[in-house]
Amino acid sequence: MPAFVPASSEPRRILVVRNRFIGDTMLAVPFLRNLRRNFPHAVIDVLSESGSDSLLADCPYIDERLPWRRPPRRGRVVRGSLSNVMENARWIRSRRYDRVYLLKRSLSSCLLAWLAGIPWRVGFRSIGSSLLSRQVPVVPHRHQAELFLDLLRCEGLAIDDGHNETWNTADSIAKADALMTGVAAERPKVFVAPQSTDEHRLWPLDRFARIIDWLVADRGCEVFLCGGPADRLVHDALQRLIATRSAPHVHDHSATVSLCDVGGLLSRMDLCLGVDSGLNHIAAANGVPVVVLAGPTDPNRWHPWRTASEVVKAETARRGRVTRQRTGQRLPWNPETASMKALSSERVMEAVDRLLTQPRCAGSAPAPLRVVDLRRGASRYEVWESPRPAAAADPATYPLAHAH
């Protein structure tokens, strides 16, 4: 793809439109950091629907989080959605952005940016992309973090190594440490995430119960659960399935730990085990090894980013058929849809065994953050230094040209 330099090399005001999902939010952090590195003096605001907004509450690379409030989808959906887009476009226009990056692939986001009169609009080639100034191809099976970075690469902007990061506040860490009171320090701590908003990603609870019993009895682990209000019902059902002797070693903090504090809890874990969900990506950003169970989703696109990890992919009907990338390289995982019921407990145990024998990438406790406040000078943001776990299995970020 030829290099491209926009008319305005130093935009003054930039808007980023992102998805509301936890995983997408965490994987957008390398994009936001590199956007800030390239435009240190610009105002950078992020627009999104409610959901995972709190994960960016302490992000040093943005100036403001803007809510995209949508009405409940009932009745005349198309008319209501169009009215909502037009209403939001009016107040966005008043903020006078000169560039927008659309991390969200949808007709509504393209239409919003166009109606808001933002002169330079960069997004992915999909429905509605005819309204964009710059369309970036969606490379099949390319990791989501790399796809987001492609929006910057297509404009010839410099990209770092693409590592992820998170910002656990002192309060979140203190809350997590308080929850560890009474838990034997020498016992490995495993975070289990059995729930997903997509029912096709769920693994049978009785198999999760078997894994938990094995973790406690055979591996001497303490098991932790945490999630939203809807997850508590699943956690309750799971705890009814585990052995009585395992119960004292299973801790559910769903009622006391919020999404903005779950990173502090995950930073204290030795392993995260779960179905394909956003919690895995928060764990990975904290340098925690992750075992993820995948069936209907493509692990090539959604595997834990830049941490020690094991992907246990369910077998497909056409076993062994793995698509090749355009570079001619074989994909690490079969991207085809498979049933989660095809995943055996034994394969999961083997993956856990391989990771629990390895040391943490960033140590058992997160390194302290060094904060340099530049807001009183020429810059408009803070520069934070956070742990950058290196995973030997993960290559450096691939330039967009290498993905074709």
N, C-alpha and C positions, 0 to 999 in steps of 0.2 A: 504494500500500500504506500503511495507517495506521501512524503511528509507534507503537512499542511500548517500554515501559520495564519491565524485569524487576523482580521483587520486591526483589532484592538489587542495588542500584546500584553497590556496591563489593565485588566478590567477593574473598575472601582467597586462595583457591587455585584456579588454572585449569589445566585439562588441554587440550592441543591434540592431536588424532589426525590424522596426515597420511599421505600415500602415500609409498612408498619410492622413487619415480622421481625422476630428477635434475630434469627440467623442472618437475614439480609442486612440488618442494622450492624451487627458485629463485623460482618465481612466488608462493610463499607468504610470501616475505620482507616485502612491503608489508603483508600481513595481520598478521604478527607485530609489526612496528614500530607499527602503529596500535593493536593490542591493548595493547601496552606503554604507548603514549601515553595511552590512556584509563584504564589501571589501573596506574599507576607503582609502587604499593606491593604489588601482588599477587605471589604466587609463580606463575610461568608455566612449566609443564613441557610437553615435546613427546614424544609416544609415536609410534613408527613402527617398521616392520619394517626390517631391515638393507638397505642399498643405498646411499643418498646421504646417510646420517647425518652424515658428516664435513663436509659443506658448511655445517652449522650449528655446527661446533665452536667458532667464535669469534663466534657471533651474540650481540650484547649485549642482545637483547630477551628472552631466555629464561634460566631458572635451571638447568634440568637436561634432558638428553636421556635418555629412557627407552626401552629396547629391547623391542619386541614380538616375542618369539621364537616362531616357528611351526615345527612339525615338518614334515618332507618330506611332500608330498601323495601318499600311496600307500595302497592298501587301502581301508578305509572312510573316505572323505574327510569325509563329513558328520559322522559320529560323532567323528572325530579333531579336526575344526575346532571343534565345539561344546565338546569337552572342553578344548581349548586356550583358547577364549574364557572359559570358566568359571574356569579356573585363573588367567588373567591378571586377570580381574575381581576375584578375591579379594584379590590384593595391591594392586590399584589402590584398592579400597575402603578399605584400611588407611591410604592416604595422605590421605583425607578431602578430596577436591576438592569444591567447591561449584558449579563450572560447567565444562562441557566444550564445545569447538567441534570438530565433526567435519568436517575438510577432505576426508576420504576417504568416498566414497559406497559403502557396502556394508552388507549386513545384519549382518555380523560386528562392524563398528565400532559400529553402533547398539545391538546386543545387548550389547556390551562395556560401553558407557556406562550402559546401563540396569541391568545386573547389578551394576555397581560401585556402584550407589546414588548416583550423582551427581545432585543434585536438579534442576539446570537444564542441559538438553541441547539444543544448537543445531546443526543440520545441514541438509543439502539434502533436498529432497523427492524421495525415491527409494525403492527397496526397503528396508523396515525402518524408514522414517521415522515410522511410527505410534508408535514408541517414544520419539520426541523431544518435547521441550517446545515447541520452535519449529522449524517447517519452512520453509525458504527455497526458493523456486522456482528451478529451473535454467533460465535464459533461453537459448533456442537461439542459438548463434553468438556468445554473449558471451564476451569474453576471459577466460581462466582466472584471471588476476590480479584482474579485476573481480568474478568469481564469488566468490572467497575474501573479498574486501572486503564483498560483499553480506551475509555472515554477521554483520558488525558493523553495517552500515547498517540491517539489519532491527530492530536494538535501539535505534536512534536515536543511535548513537555517532558521534563526529566522525571524519572521514577526511581525511587530507592529500592531496597531489596524486598519490599512488600510485606514486611513483618506486621503482625497484628499487636495490639496492645489494649489495655483496659485501665481504668482509673478508679481504684478502690479507695474510698475516703478513709480517714483515720477512724471515723465513727463506724463504718462498715466492718473494718478489721477488728475493732474492739468488740462489736456485737458477735462476730464469728468466734473470737477467742473466748468470749463468755459462754458460748454454746459448747465449747470444748471442755468446759469445767466438768470434771468427773469422768471424762473419757480417757482411758489409758493411752498415754502418749506413744507407747511402743506398738500399739495395734494399728495396722494400715487402715486408712480412712477412705472409703469408697462411696462416691456419690452415684446414686442410681436414678435415672430419668426414664420411667416407663411410659410416659404419657406424650401424646401428640394430638394436635387439632385435626390431623388427617387419620381417620380410622384405618386406612390401608397401611399405615406405617406401624401400627401397634403389634407388639409381640404378645402371645398368650401370657396372661398373668401367672398361670401356674408354673410356667417355665422361668419367669422372673423370680418367683418364690423359691424354686429349686436352686437358682443361682445364688440367691441371698443366703439360703441355708448353707450352701457350700462355702460361700465367702466367710461366714461366721464360724462354722464348725471346722473346715479344713484349712482355711487361710488365715484364721484369727483376726478377721476384719471387723471394723465398726462401719455400719451402713447408714448413709444419710439420704433423706428424701426432702425435696422442697419444690414447691410449685404454686400456681395460682389457686384461687378458691375452687375452681372446677376439678383440679387435680387431687384435692383432698379425698374425694369419694373413691378415686382409683387407688390412692395410697391406703385408705382404710381397707378396701377389698384385698389389696396385696398383703397387708399385715395379717389379715384373717387366714391367709393361705400358708404363711410361713410356720415353721415348727415353733412350739412353745419356748424351747431353749434359745431360739434365735431372737425372740422379741426384745429382751433387754439390750440387745446390741443394734437395734434398728431405731433411728431417730428421725422423726418427721417434723420439720420446722416450717411447713407450709403456712401455718397460722401466724408465725412471728417474723419471718424474713420476707421482705418485699423484693421485687425485681431489681430495684436499684441497689440492694444490699446483698443479692445472691452471689455476686462476684467475690465478695469478702469471704463467704462461706466456701465457695469453690476453690479459692486460693489456698485453703487449708487442707485440701484433699490430695490423696496420693494417686487417685484414679477416678475417672468419670466413665460410667457405663450407661448407655441408653439407646433408645431408638433415635432415628434421625430427627432432631429437634434443635431449637435455638440454644438450649442449655449446654449442649456439646460445644458450641462455638464460644460461649462465654468461658467454659473451662479451658478450651484451647488457647484463648487469648491470655489466660492466666498461667500458661505453661504447664497445665496439668495433662498427663497422658490420658487419651480418650479411646475407649472401645465403643464403636458405633455399629448398630445393627441396621442394615439397609435391605430393602426389598423393592418397593415401587420407585424409589428415587435413584438418581445416578450419582454414585459416590465420586466419580471423576469430577463432578461439579460441586459437590457438597461435603467432601471429606473434611475432617478437622484440619484447620489451616495452621501450618508451621508449628506443630507439636508432635511428640511421639504418639503414634496412633495405630490402631488396628481396625480395619473395616471388615466386618463379617457380613458378606453379601449372600443373600438367599440364592439358591440355585434356580436358574430359569429352566423352562421346558427344553430350550435348545442349549444344553449345557456345553460350556467350553467355547461358545461363539463370542468372540470379543472383537468389536469394531476397531479398525485402525484409524488413527488420526490422519489428517491431510499431509502431515509430515512423513507418513509411512510408519510411524511408531505405533506399537501395540498399546492399547489403553490398559492402565493398571487393573481396572475393574470392568466387568461386564455391565453396560449401561441399561440393559433390557429390564423391563418390569418383572418382578417375581413376587410370589406370595411370602409374607413373613412367616407363615406356618411351616415353610420349608427349612427354616433355621433350627438346627438342633441345639440343645443345651450344651452338648459336648464341645461343639465348635466355639461357642462363646467362652466356655471355661478355658479352652486352650489359648484363646486370644488374651484373656485376662491374665493367665499365667505368664505369658510372654512379657507383658507390660509391668506387672507387679514385681518382677525380678529386676527391672531397670530403675536407676535412680531418677528422681525428678529432674527435669531440664533446668529449672531455675532455683533449685533448692526447696526445702520444705516450707520456707516462708518467703513471701515476696520481698524483693529488695526495696529499700526505702526510696521514695520519689524525691528528686531534686527539682525544685521549682524556682524558675527565674522569671520574675514579673517584669515584663517589658511594656506594660500598658501605658506607663507614663512617658515613654520615649516615642520614637517614630513608629514602632510596631504596635499592633492592636491585639496581641494575643500573648498567652503564656507558653513557654517552651518547657515541656515536662520530659523527664528521662525515666523510662520505665523498663522492666525486664524484657529482654528480647530473646526468648528461648529459641534455640536452633535445633531443627529436626534434620538429622542426617539424610532422611529419606526424601525430604522436600528440596527440589531444585530451586535455584534463584528464579525470580519472576521472568516469564517469557515475554519478549517483545511481541507486539501484535503481529508483526510480519512472520514470526516463527509459528504462529498458530494456524496459518493457512496452508 
